[in-house]
Amino acid sequence: SRPSKDTYMRVLALLSGGKDSTYAMMKCVEHGHELVALGNLHPPADDGREMDSFMYQTVGSELVPALAECLELPLFRAPITGDAVDQRLIYERTDGDEVE
């Protein structure tokens, strides 16, 4: 059933190509929200190779255009840019860090 007028949303699903983002998209639809578009942040080369991304899963990102085609939805894509400031195992706050 569709959510109330106050909680119904038109949704752009941000997909990595992995199962978690796909599952979240499916749950939005299951809860009655309208899926209107897909979004994806992909490796700069977009050649299907895994990259050491500081924020995003990149395995499977090459499949996102096929998902958009199957779902007959527009796809908005952009390359991942930037670098992590601190990649050590023990995080310490750093000036200019993307997390702060």
HELIX and SHEET records of a PDB file:
HELIX    1   1 LYS A   19  GLU A   30  1                                  12    
HELIX    2   2 SER A   61  LEU A   63  5                                   3    
HELIX    3   3 VAL A   64  LEU A   71  1                                   8    
SHEET    1   A 3 ARG A  10  LEU A  14  0                                        
SHEET    2   A 3 GLU A  34  HIS A  42  1                                        
SHEET    3   A 3 LEU A  75  PRO A  79  1                                        
END                                                                             
